[in-house]
Amino acid sequence: MAEITRPELCIVGAGALGIALAQHARRLGAEVTLVDRGHAEPGDGPQRAMQVASLVASASRAQAMRQAGALGLASADPKISMRAVQERAQGLAAEQSSLDSRERLTGLGISVLRGATRFVDAMTLAVGDVQVRPQAIVLAVGGAALLPAVPGLDEAGYFTPDSILENSRKLTHLLVIGADPEGLALAQAFARLGSDVTLVPQGAALPGFDIEAASVVLQCLGEEGVRVVDGGMVGEVHPRSQGIGATITLPDGASEALDISHVLVCAGSQASLDDIGLEAARLRPLRGKARQFALGALGQTSNRRIRVVGAGAGIGQWHHALSHGRAVIQALVLGTSRHQPAHQPQLVQTEPALAQIGRWPSDSKPLATGHAILRSGLMENGKARAAGQDRGLVKVLVNPKGQVMAASLAGPEAGELAGVLALAMEKGIPLAQLADLSLPHPSLLAILAALGENHRRAETVSPFARRIGALRRRLRV
């Protein structure tokens, strides 16, 4: 007879997201069981982010060597060993793995079950020989790579953002299909590490981002040798005995043949739920979205006892998934969420980085009355100029009260600057108040203070306030 366990909360998926949420639930006092499905969660491994960060850092250092002349130093052509670069990345990831070990989680009071996982009915999970019947289930599974319908792709073979981190050979000519944020970062990294790179976004590059800010990033990628075929499509991949061929359709409708060595697919991801028994769980996906199940803001699904976070809720970027997941856990454990993040930046971790927060109005519509757009280029920022990273801008939309409604940023530390604006949006802090920030000089944050000062100068003082001020001055005489 199968063993039966009845925890308060069961989190399915022992990737980075599931582990983080299990620890968060335990800190809140919940009895938690974490289910390891017996394989790595795609796109969500605990060490994957460390590997990507290490790869990007190595690529950034190589580019800095090439551009050292701009800072008065001798430029050098770096000698790159992909094996050494990847071994360093894998070593850092291995050091991180001890933080996510089963022994450490068990020591924190989290029960960990490992084995093939499948729903038996709407509220019972079979994990190996154990049946789990919790009060609530959170699906924190990883996201498997979405594959575009390109003839010849399977036959030729391809990398995903997961598998390319295991590659230790130089890639002569890498074709990147799709342009999700990670795809752009990897395209730049491999170009800096010596590969020819062609990126075909299967439509517009960086859709949804402000055109002005996005163009800064795309131009910089082009100058570094990444060919971005904005508006292009890969029509077919041709396996060969030596190398690979590809046919792409250009924005004007013309066709072009490419000789490439490898293919990287970065066209997004979908929840890895093929073998979990969705019918038994009574989970119905959203119409037209086969692997998205969230019906409400806090991961509610067609089964009232099952919540989804991360890929299952259609959330791809890690910082979004973690913030949303914590709000879901709080709602389940505490009965209400202490914090429901409404404003999360979209990030592209290239150099310069690209960040966007809030929703910009359509270019075809005039701004609403009282709204204004303020912008400042990094050429005006002392810290960016000193570092030789003055390509970029910050662009902010404010409402009649001076509160930030949307922002786009292209430049160094764009994600961190966007985080400050996200806090201002959430707290309703007027842009002008950022002029009062006490900052060291020089500082990248000074660009936000400068925008606040510019907005403050545009503010008018009412006649009544002027009269009161004049009266106070006279009384002081």
N, C-alpha and C positions, 0 to 999 in steps of 0.2 A: 504494500500500500504506500502511495506517495506521501512524503512528508508535506505538511501544510503549515505555512507561516502567515501571520496576519499583522504585518507592520502598519503603522499609521500612514506612511508614505513610501511609495516605491518609485524610484527613478530608473528608467530604462535607458541604457547607453552609458558606458564607462569611458567616454572620451573626455576631452578637457571640459566641455560644458556640463556633462552629467556629474563629473567629480566636483566641480566648483559649486553646483547647485546642491549636491548632497551635503557638502560641508556647510553651506549657508543654512540649509534646513536643520542640520544638527545644532548649529549655533542658536537657532531659534527655539530649540528644545524638542524638535520632532524626533520620533523613532523612525529611522530611515533605513531602507534596504536599497542598495545600488546594484543593478543588474548589469553584469558584463556579458554581452551576448556571445562571447567566445572568439571574437575577432575585433580588430581595430575598427573604430568608427571612422568611415571615410571622411576626409576633410575636417576631422575634429580630434585628431590624435593629440594627447597632452604635450608632446614634444614638437609638434609640427611648426608651431609659430616660432619656436626658438631656432629651428633649422632655417626657415625662411629669413628670419632676421639676421642670422649669421651669414647667409648667402648674400643678402643685400648689402651687409656691412663690408664684406670682402670686395664686392663689386664697386662700392662707393670709394673704398680706399684705392682701388686700381685707377678709378677715374680721377681721384685727387692727385695721384702721381702724374698722370698725363697733363693735368691742368695746373701743376705747381708753378709754372712760369708766370701765371697771372698774379701770384702773391710774392713775386720776387725770388723764387727758388728755381733750381734746375729741374726742368721737366724730365720725366723718365718714362720709357715704355715698359710697363710691368711684365715680368715673366710669370705667367699664370699656370698653376698646376690645379686642374679641376679636382683631381683626387685629393690633394691637400685641402682645398677649399671645402669639399664635401665632408672630409674626415673631421675637420674642425667643427663643422655644423653638427655632425652626428655625435661628436663627443660632448658638445654643449647640451644636446638633447638628452643624452644618456645621463648627464649629471642632474638634469631636471627630473628624470623619471623617478628618482627616489622620493620626491615630494608627492607622487601620485601612486605609490606602491600600495598593494592590498594591506600590508602590515600596518602602514601609517594610517590608512583609512579606518581599519579595524580599531586601532588605538584611539581614534577620535570618536568611537562609538557607532560607526557606520557598519552595518552588516553588508557584506559583499557576496553576491552569488554569481557564479560563472557557469555558462553552459548555453546550449541551443535554447532559444527563447521563442515562445509562441503563445498567443492567447488561446485559452481553452473555451472561455465564454466571455461575456461582456465585462467581467470584473475579476477574472482569474488568469494568471500567467503561469505557464509551465516553464521552469528554468531547469533544464536537465530533469532530475527526478524530484524536484521540489515544486510544489504548487504555492504561488504567492497570491493571497487575497487581501490586498490593502484597502484602506479607506479611500485612497486616491492614487492615481498613477500619472506620472509625468513622463512623456516620451521626449527624451533629449538625444535622439539618434543623430548620427552624422549625415552629411549630404554627399551622395554619390554624384560623380561628374555627369552632367548632361551632355549627350553626344549629338552633334548636329547631323542632319541627314545628308551626309556628303558621300557619294559613291566612291568606293575604293579605300575609305578611311580604315575600316577594320582590317582589310587585307594588308595595307601598308604598315599598320601599327602606329601607335601614338603614345605620348606621355599625357598624364593628368597632372594637376598641381601636386598630388601626392607622390606619384611615381617618379617625377623628374627630380625629386630631392634625393633619390637613390642613385642617380646617374653620376658617374665619376669620369666620363670622357668629355673632351671638348666637342661641342656640337657645331659642325661647320656652318650650316645654314638652317636655322630654326624657323619654321612656319608656325605662328601662333594663331589659332582659329578662335575667334571670340575675343571680347575685350572687357571681361569683368575686372574689377579693381586689382585682383591678384594677378591676372594675366598681364596687365600693363606693367606691374612692378617686376614680374619675372622676365618679361620681354626686355626691359631696360637692364636688369641685372645680367642676363646672359650676353647682351650686346657689350656691356662693359667688361665682361670676362672673355671677350674675344670672338664671339659668334656673330655671323651675319644674321639679322633678325628681320623677318617680314611679319607684320601683324595685320590680319584681315578681320575686322570686327563683326563681319556678317551683318552689315548695316552701318548705321552711324556710330562713330566712336564717341564714348562717354555720353550716351543719351541721358537726358534728365539733368545734366550739369549745365551751369551757366556757360554760354558759348565763349564769353570773353576770358573767363578764368581757365576753361578747358583748353583754349587755344594756346595759352602760355605753356602748358604741360606738353601738348602735342608738338609744338614747335621745338621745345627743348629735346624731346625724344628724337625728332627728326635730325637735329644737329648732332646727336650722339650716334647716329647710324641706324636707328630703328625706323624702318620704313613702315609707316602706318597708312594703309589703304582705306582712308575714311570713306565709308559708303560702299566698300567693296564686299564681294561674296566669294567664298571658295566653292567652285562648281564641282570639282572632281579632284581626287587624289589618285595618282598612277603609281602603283608599286613597280619597281624595277629591280633587276639583278644588282645594279650599282646605283645607290641613292634612290630618291623618290622624285616624281614629277607632280606638279599640281597645276590646275587651270583655275585662274581667278577671273571674275567679272569685275571690271573697273566701274566707277560711278557713272561714266558716260556710256556704258553698255558694251564697250569693247572687251575682248578677251586677251589674257596674257598668260603665257606658259612660264612656270618657275621650275628651276632645278633646286631641290632642297635635300637636306640630309635627315631631318627629323621633324615631327609634328607635335605640338603641344596644344591640347584642347582646353580652353578656358572659357566655356560658354555658360557658366553657372552650374548649379547643382540642384538635386532634388532629394528629399528625405529617403534614406535607405531603410525601406519598410517592406520589401518584397516578400520576406519569409516569416513575417511576424503574425500572420493570421488576422488581417483587417476585417474580414467578414464576421468572424467570431467575436471580434471586439466591438462590432457595430459602429465602426468608424467610416464615415462617408466623406470623401474629399470635396473641396469646393468645386463648383461647376466650372469646367474648363481648366482646372488645375489639379492634375492627377495625384500629386504628392503634397498638397497643402490642405490642412485640416482645421485650421483655427477659424472659429465662427465668431469669436469675441476678442476684445482687446487683451484679455488675460489668458489666452490660449484655450478657451472653451471649445469643445468639440461636440459632435452629435451624440457622444456618450458623456453624460454629465459628470462621470467620475474620472474621466481621462482628459488631461491637458497636454498641449503640445508646445514646445519651445524650439528655438533654432530653426533648422531646415524644415521641420514639419509645420512650422508657422510661417514659412516663407521668408525667414530672416537669415541672411547669408553672412553678414559681417559680424565678427566675433564680439565686438564691444556692444553692438545692438542686442545680440542673442543673450549675452550675459546680463545686461541691464534688464531686458524683458523677462528673462528666466527668474531672476531674483524677485521681481514684482509678482510673478506667478506663484513662486514658493511662499512668499509672504501672505498672499491671498489665501492659500490653502492652509497654512499653519496658523496664522493669526486671525483669519477670518476677513481681513482687509489688507490691501497693499498700502504700506507706509508711503511708497513712492512709485508713481506710474510715470516713467520718463516720456515726455511728449516730444522732446526735441533731441534727436540723436544725429550727430554729423555723419554724412556719407564721406568715406575716406578712400583716397587712392594713394598708396604709399610709394609713389615714385619720388624722384628728386628733379625738380621741385615737387613737393607733395600738393595734392589737390583735396580740398575739403568743401563740403556744402552742407548748410543747415537751413531748415525751413523751406518754404515753397515760393519760388519766384513767380511773379505774374507773367502771363503770356506776353511775348514780344509784340504781338499784334494789338494788345490792349493798352490804353493809356493808364498811367498810375492813378489810383484812387485819390480823391481830394485830400490834401494834407500829407500824403506819403511822399517820401523823398529817397533818392539813392545817393549814397556817399561812397567815394572810392579814394584809395591812396595807393600809390606804387611803392614797392620796396626800395626803389632808388632814393626815396626820402627817408629811409630808416638807416641810422648809423651802424647798427649791429650787422644788418644784412650786407651793407656795403663793405664793412671791414672784413667780413668772411668771404667776400667775393660771391655772394649768393643773392644778388639784388634783382634777379629776374622774378617778377610776380607782382601780385596786387591783392588788396583786401577790398571787398565790395559789400556794402551793407544797405539793406532796405529798412527804413524806419517808418513808423506810423505817426499820426498827428501828435501823439504824446511823446514822441522821440524814442519809443521802445523798439527793439530790434525784432523784425519780422522774418528776415531771411538774410543769409550771408554766404558769400563764396570767397574762397581764399586759395591762392596759388603761390607757393613759396616754401621756404624752410619752416619746419615746425607748424605747418598749416593745421594739423590735427589738434595741437595744443592750443593754438589761438582760437580754433573753432570751439574748443571746450569752454573757454572763457565766455565766448558769445552765447553758447548754449546755456550757461548758468545765468547770464543776463536775461535771456529770453524767458527762462523758467521762472525767475524771480521778478520779472517785469521791471528790471533796472533800465532807466533811460540811457541811451548811448552817451549823452553828455556827461553822465556821472563817471564814465570811465576816464574822463580827462583828469579826475582827481586821484587816479592811481599813483602811489608812491613807488617809483621804479628806479633801478640802477641805470646808469648811463654808460654805454649804450645798451638797449634792450629791444628785443623783437616786439615785446608787448607794447612798446611805445607807439607802434603803428595804430593800435586800438585807442590809446590815449589821444593820439593826434586826430583820429576820426571824431572822438568825443568832443575835442576842442573845436573842430570845424563845425560840428552841429551846434555847439553852444554859441558860437559867433553868429549863427544864422537865427538864433532865437531873438525875438523882439521883447522889449520890456514895456509893459502896459503903461499908459499915462498915469493911472492911479499909483502904480508902484514907483514911478518916477517922482510923483508929488510926495509920497511918503518918505522917499529917500532924501529929497530936498529938505523936508521938514526936520528930519533927524539930524542932518548936517547943521542946520541953523540952531537947533537946540544944544548941539555940542559946542557952539562958538561961545 
